[in-house]
Amino acid sequence: MVQLGMNTNYGSQIGLTAPNGLWERKSHKNYIKCCQIEWGATPVDGIAGKNTWASLLSSRGNTASSATAFDTSTRLTLLHRNIVLSQICQLVLPVI
C-alpha cells in the first residue's frame, strides 16, 4: 500500500517503486524522498542527512513551507512538543 501511494502521489518526481509488498532499499530511499518533498528539504536525494533533519527543526524563514517547523524565534513549550510528537506519530505509525 505504501509503495502504491508513493507511485501515485510522487512517482513523477521520484521515479516508481516496485509495488511488490517488500520493503527494499529503493522503497526506503523513495519514502525519504517523499518526506523531503513534503518538508521542503533540499536536496531531494533520499538520504536523511543534516539538511533533511534541519528542515524539520527550522523553517529557514519560508512562511509558505507546508511543513510544521520551528525557527529561532519560536519558544518550544510542552504544548508545542506534544503537537510535534503527535504529528510525527501520524507520519510514522501508518507505515508500521
C-alpha positions in Angstrom: 0.0 0.0 0.0 2.8 2.5 0.9 4.6 1.7 -2.4 1.4 2.3 -4.4 0.8 5.5 -2.6 4.3 6.7 -3.3 3.9 5.8 -7.0 0.5 7.6 -7.2 1.5 10.8 -5.4 5.2 11.2 -6.1 6.1 8.8 -8.9 6.6 11.5 -11.5 9.0 13.3 -9.1 11.0 10.4 -7.6 10.5 7.5 -10.0 8.4 4.4 -9.5 8.8 1.8 -6.7 8.0 -1.8 -7.4 4.7 -2.4 -5.6 5.8 -5.9 -4.6 5.0 -5.6 -0.9 8.7 -6.0 0.0 10.3 -3.0 1.8 13.5 -2.9 -0.1 16.3 -0.3 -0.3 14.7 1.6 -3.2 11.4 1.7 -1.2 13.2 3.2 1.8 15.0 5.8 -0.3 11.9 6.8 -2.1 10.0 7.1 1.2 12.7 9.5 2.4 12.4 11.5 -0.9 8.6 11.8 -0.4 9.2 13.2 3.1 11.9 15.6 1.8 9.4 16.9 -0.8 6.7 17.4 1.9 9.1 19.0 4.3 10.7 21.3 1.7 14.1 19.8 2.3 16.8 20.2 -0.3 18.3 18.3 -2.0 15.7 15.6 -2.5 18.1 12.8 -2.6 16.6 10.0 -0.4 19.3 10.5 2.3 18.1 11.6 5.7 21.2 13.8 6.2 21.7 17.1 8.0 19.6 19.1 5.6 16.6 16.8 6.0 16.8 16.9 9.7 17.3 20.7 9.7 14.2 21.2 7.6 12.2 19.6 10.5 13.6 21.9 13.0 13.8 25.2 11.1 11.5 27.0 8.7 14.5 28.9 7.3 12.2 31.9 7.1 10.0 30.2 4.5 6.4 31.0 5.6 4.9 29.2 2.7 6.5 25.9 3.7 4.0 23.0 4.0 6.0 21.6 6.9 5.5 22.4 10.5 8.8 23.8 11.8 10.3 25.9 14.5 12.7 28.7 13.9 14.9 30.6 16.4 12.1 32.9 17.3 9.7 30.1 18.4 9.9 29.0 22.0 9.3 25.3 22.4 6.7 24.8 25.1 5.3 21.5 26.4 2.2 22.1 24.2 4.4 22.5 21.1 6.4 19.4 21.9 3.2 17.3 22.3 1.8 18.6 19.0 5.1 17.8 17.1 5.2 14.3 18.7 1.6 13.6 17.6 2.4 14.7 14.1 5.5 12.6 13.9 3.5 9.6 15.1 0.8 10.2 12.4 3.6 10.2 9.8 5.4 7.1 11.1 2.8 4.8 12.5 0.7 4.2 9.3 3.9 2.6 7.8 4.4 0.2 10.6 
